[in-house]
Amino acid sequence: MDEEGLASLKKWFLGYCRSFYTSREEDNRNIRLKEEHTEQVCAFMDILTLDLGLDPGERRLAGVVALLHDVGRFEQYRCYGTFRDSESENHGTLGVRVLTGEGVLDGLAPEERRMILGGVALHNVFRIPDAIDGPARRLLHLVRDADKLDIWRVFLEFYGLPPEEQASAVGLGFPDLPVCTPGVVETVMRGELVNLATLKTLSDFKLLQLSWVFDLNFAVSRRLVVERNYVEQMAATLPPGEDAARVVAFVREYLARSG
């Protein structure tokens, strides 16, 4: 992967995004959100790969996976009007289908193409399969961390907007109730990732987002969470009560321990 190849993919992606804008502002808010999210994930990827001292070729490959990781979201929204995979289809799998159908990776070396498609396909899985190791696993660790680091920003901005300005597909349809499901609370308190299928309320979804700290793979990622004050900002959106307070305290302590 050389600089020219990366520039060509960036140009293609920009044109692809623009093809989804419509005359409806609600649609455009959702498409714009994903386009801006991709830009920020690429920026986070640059920070991570620079901190880890990867060589230029590795950094470019990681940058391509960051650029293309959510390419399936655009077709997902156009076809289904949602970003919720359970109500449409897996956006990682859909992204692979888009990239294959468009032929945008055809000029790359087979190993690069395989790693990029694998990164897109698996960036959103609950857990990375054990069979994936070596450079492919590290690439997945990188894109999953960069993705989470910006998703926190996306949702914190979403929670702070009045309803008429929110991108409608972001909340995934969870009712905005001041209730945390006990099972979700206990999952976080065990230091485990929360499964989306167990959620009942938007408050649960916020706890799921806090549980992502347990799935960060690099010290620089955890440092960025602290520097950007994500936990405290998320805590301010949670309903008052002992359950939410316990979770926030536990997550704070985990980040302090793990550095």
C-alpha positions as CSV (number, residue, x, y, z in Angstrom):
1,M,0.0,0.0,0.0
2,D,1.6,3.2,-1.2
3,E,0.6,6.9,-0.7
4,E,-1.0,7.0,-4.2
5,G,-3.1,4.0,-3.4
6,L,-4.3,5.5,-0.2
7,A,-5.1,8.8,-1.9
8,S,-7.1,7.0,-4.5
9,L,-9.2,5.1,-1.9
10,K,-9.9,8.4,-0.1
11,K,-11.1,10.0,-3.3
12,W,-13.4,7.0,-4.0
13,F,-14.8,7.0,-0.5
14,L,-15.6,10.7,-0.6
15,G,-17.5,10.2,-3.9
16,Y,-19.3,7.1,-2.5
17,C,-20.5,9.0,0.5
18,R,-21.7,11.9,-1.5
19,S,-23.9,9.6,-3.6
20,F,-26.1,9.0,-0.6
21,Y,-27.1,12.5,0.1
22,T,-30.8,13.3,-0.7
23,S,-33.2,16.2,-0.5
24,R,-34.3,15.1,3.0
25,E,-32.4,16.7,5.8
26,E,-33.1,13.8,8.1
27,D,-31.4,11.4,5.7
28,N,-28.5,13.8,5.3
29,R,-27.9,14.1,9.0
30,N,-27.5,10.4,9.3
31,I,-25.2,10.1,6.2
32,R,-23.2,13.2,7.4
33,L,-22.7,11.6,10.8
34,K,-21.2,8.5,9.3
35,E,-19.0,10.4,6.9
36,E,-17.7,12.6,9.8
37,H,-17.3,9.5,12.0
38,T,-15.0,7.9,9.4
39,E,-12.9,11.1,9.2
40,Q,-12.4,11.0,13.0
41,V,-11.7,7.3,13.2
42,C,-9.0,7.9,10.6
43,A,-7.6,10.7,12.8
44,F,-7.6,8.4,15.9
45,M,-5.9,5.7,13.8
46,D,-3.1,8.1,13.0
47,I,-2.6,8.8,16.7
48,L,-2.6,5.1,17.6
49,T,-0.2,4.0,14.9
50,L,2.2,6.8,15.5
51,D,2.3,6.2,19.2
52,L,2.9,2.5,18.6
53,G,5.8,3.2,16.2
54,L,4.4,1.3,13.2
55,D,6.3,1.7,9.9
56,P,4.8,3.8,7.1
57,G,3.4,0.8,5.2
58,E,1.6,-0.6,8.3
59,R,0.2,2.9,9.1
60,R,-1.2,3.3,5.6
61,L,-2.8,-0.2,5.7
62,A,-4.3,0.6,9.1
63,G,-5.5,4.0,7.6
64,V,-7.3,2.1,4.8
65,V,-9.2,-0.1,7.3
66,A,-10.2,3.0,9.3
67,L,-11.4,4.7,6.1
68,L,-13.5,1.7,5.0
69,H,-14.6,0.1,8.3
70,D,-18.1,1.5,8.1
71,V,-18.6,1.6,4.4
72,G,-21.5,-0.7,4.7
73,R,-23.4,1.8,6.9
74,F,-24.4,4.0,3.9
75,E,-26.1,1.2,2.0
76,Q,-27.6,-0.1,5.3
77,Y,-29.3,3.3,6.0
78,R,-30.5,3.7,2.4
79,C,-32.0,0.2,2.3
80,Y,-33.3,-0.1,5.9
81,G,-33.4,3.4,7.4
82,T,-31.5,2.2,10.5
83,F,-28.0,1.6,11.8
84,R,-29.2,-1.3,14.0
85,D,-27.8,-4.5,12.5
86,S,-30.4,-6.7,14.2
87,E,-33.1,-4.9,12.3
88,S,-31.3,-4.9,8.9
89,E,-28.1,-6.8,8.3
90,N,-24.6,-6.9,9.6
91,H,-22.9,-3.7,8.4
92,G,-19.4,-5.3,8.4
93,T,-20.6,-8.1,6.1
94,L,-22.4,-5.5,4.0
95,G,-19.2,-3.4,3.8
96,V,-17.3,-6.4,2.4
97,R,-20.0,-6.9,-0.2
98,V,-19.9,-3.2,-1.2
99,L,-16.1,-3.2,-1.5
100,T,-16.1,-6.4,-3.5
101,G,-18.9,-5.2,-5.8
102,E,-17.3,-1.9,-6.4
103,G,-13.9,-3.5,-7.1
104,V,-12.1,-0.7,-5.2
105,L,-9.5,-3.1,-3.8
106,D,-8.8,-5.0,-7.0
107,G,-5.5,-3.3,-7.6
108,L,-4.0,-4.3,-4.3
109,A,-1.8,-7.2,-3.4
110,P,-3.9,-10.3,-2.3
111,E,-2.6,-10.2,1.3
112,E,-3.4,-6.5,1.7
113,R,-6.9,-7.0,0.2
114,R,-7.4,-10.0,2.5
115,M,-6.4,-8.0,5.6
116,I,-8.5,-5.0,4.7
117,L,-11.6,-7.1,4.0
118,G,-11.1,-9.0,7.2
119,G,-10.8,-5.7,9.1
120,V,-14.0,-4.4,7.7
121,A,-15.9,-7.7,8.2
122,L,-14.8,-8.2,11.8
123,H,-14.4,-4.7,13.2
124,N,-17.8,-4.9,14.9
125,V,-17.9,-8.5,16.2
126,F,-18.5,-9.0,19.9
127,R,-15.2,-10.9,20.2
128,I,-12.4,-11.5,17.6
129,P,-12.2,-15.2,16.7
130,D,-9.2,-16.9,18.4
131,A,-8.0,-18.2,15.0
132,I,-7.1,-14.7,13.9
133,D,-3.6,-13.8,15.0
134,G,-0.4,-11.9,14.1
135,P,-0.7,-8.7,12.0
136,A,-4.4,-9.4,11.1
137,R,-5.3,-9.4,14.8
138,R,-3.3,-6.3,15.6
139,L,-5.0,-4.5,12.7
140,L,-8.4,-5.5,14.2
141,H,-7.3,-4.3,17.6
142,L,-6.4,-0.9,16.1
143,V,-9.6,-0.3,14.1
144,R,-11.7,-1.5,17.0
145,D,-10.0,1.0,19.4
146,A,-10.1,3.9,16.9
147,D,-13.8,3.1,16.2
148,K,-14.7,3.1,19.9
149,L,-12.8,6.3,20.6
150,D,-14.9,8.2,18.1
151,I,-18.2,6.5,18.8
152,W,-18.0,7.9,22.4
153,R,-17.7,11.4,20.8
154,V,-20.6,10.7,18.5
155,F,-23.0,9.6,21.2
156,L,-22.0,12.3,23.7
157,E,-22.8,14.9,21.0
158,F,-26.0,13.1,20.2
159,Y,-27.1,13.1,23.9
160,G,-26.5,16.8,24.1
161,L,-28.6,17.8,21.1
162,P,-32.3,18.7,21.1
163,P,-34.4,15.9,19.5
164,E,-35.0,17.9,16.3
165,E,-31.3,18.1,15.6
166,Q,-30.4,14.5,16.4
167,A,-29.4,12.1,13.7
168,S,-32.5,9.8,14.0
169,A,-30.7,6.5,13.5
170,V,-28.1,7.0,16.2
171,G,-30.1,6.0,19.3
172,L,-31.0,2.6,17.8
173,G,-34.6,2.9,18.9
174,F,-34.1,2.3,22.6
175,P,-36.6,4.0,24.9
176,D,-35.1,6.9,26.8
177,L,-36.1,5.8,30.3
178,P,-34.2,6.5,33.5
179,V,-33.8,2.8,34.2
180,C,-30.7,0.6,34.2
181,T,-31.4,-3.1,33.8
182,P,-29.8,-5.1,36.7
183,G,-28.2,-7.7,34.5
184,V,-26.5,-5.0,32.4
185,V,-25.2,-3.3,35.6
186,E,-23.8,-6.6,36.9
187,T,-22.1,-7.4,33.6
188,V,-20.2,-4.1,33.7
189,M,-19.3,-4.7,37.4
190,R,-17.7,-8.0,36.4
191,G,-15.5,-6.1,34.0
192,E,-17.2,-7.7,31.0
193,L,-18.5,-6.3,27.7
194,V,-22.2,-5.9,27.6
195,N,-24.0,-7.6,24.7
196,L,-26.3,-5.4,22.7
197,A,-29.0,-8.1,22.7
198,T,-29.4,-7.7,26.5
199,L,-30.3,-4.0,26.4
200,K,-33.8,-2.6,27.2
201,T,-33.3,1.1,27.6
202,L,-31.1,4.0,26.3
203,S,-29.6,4.0,29.8
204,D,-28.5,0.4,29.3
205,F,-26.9,1.5,26.0
206,K,-24.9,4.1,27.8
207,L,-23.7,1.4,30.2
208,L,-22.7,-0.8,27.2
209,Q,-20.6,2.1,25.9
210,L,-18.9,2.4,29.3
211,S,-18.1,-1.3,29.2
212,W,-16.1,-0.7,26.0
213,V,-13.1,0.4,28.2
214,F,-12.6,-3.3,29.0
215,D,-12.1,-4.0,25.3
216,L,-9.4,-1.4,24.6
217,N,-6.2,-3.0,23.4
218,F,-3.6,-0.3,23.8
219,A,-2.5,2.0,26.6
220,V,-2.6,5.0,24.3
221,S,-6.4,4.2,23.7
222,R,-7.1,4.2,27.5
223,R,-5.1,7.4,27.9
224,L,-7.2,9.1,25.2
225,V,-10.4,8.1,27.0
226,V,-9.1,9.8,30.1
227,E,-7.8,12.9,28.3
228,R,-11.1,13.4,26.5
229,N,-13.0,13.0,29.7
230,Y,-15.4,10.5,28.1
231,V,-16.3,8.6,31.3
232,E,-17.2,11.8,33.2
233,Q,-19.2,13.1,30.2
234,M,-21.1,9.8,29.9
235,A,-21.7,9.8,33.6
236,A,-23.4,13.2,33.4
237,T,-26.0,11.7,31.0
238,L,-26.9,8.7,33.2
239,P,-30.0,8.6,35.5
240,P,-29.3,9.4,39.2
241,G,-29.1,6.3,41.4
242,E,-26.8,3.8,43.0
243,D,-26.5,1.5,40.0
244,A,-25.2,4.1,37.6
245,A,-22.9,5.5,40.3
246,R,-21.4,2.0,41.0
247,V,-20.7,1.5,37.3
248,V,-19.0,4.8,36.8
249,A,-16.8,4.3,39.9
250,F,-15.8,0.9,38.7
251,V,-14.9,2.1,35.2
252,R,-12.9,5.0,36.6
253,E,-11.0,2.6,38.9
254,Y,-10.3,0.2,36.0
255,L,-8.9,3.0,33.8
256,A,-6.7,4.2,36.7
257,R,-5.4,0.7,37.3
258,S,-4.8,-0.2,33.6
259,G,-3.1,3.1,32.7
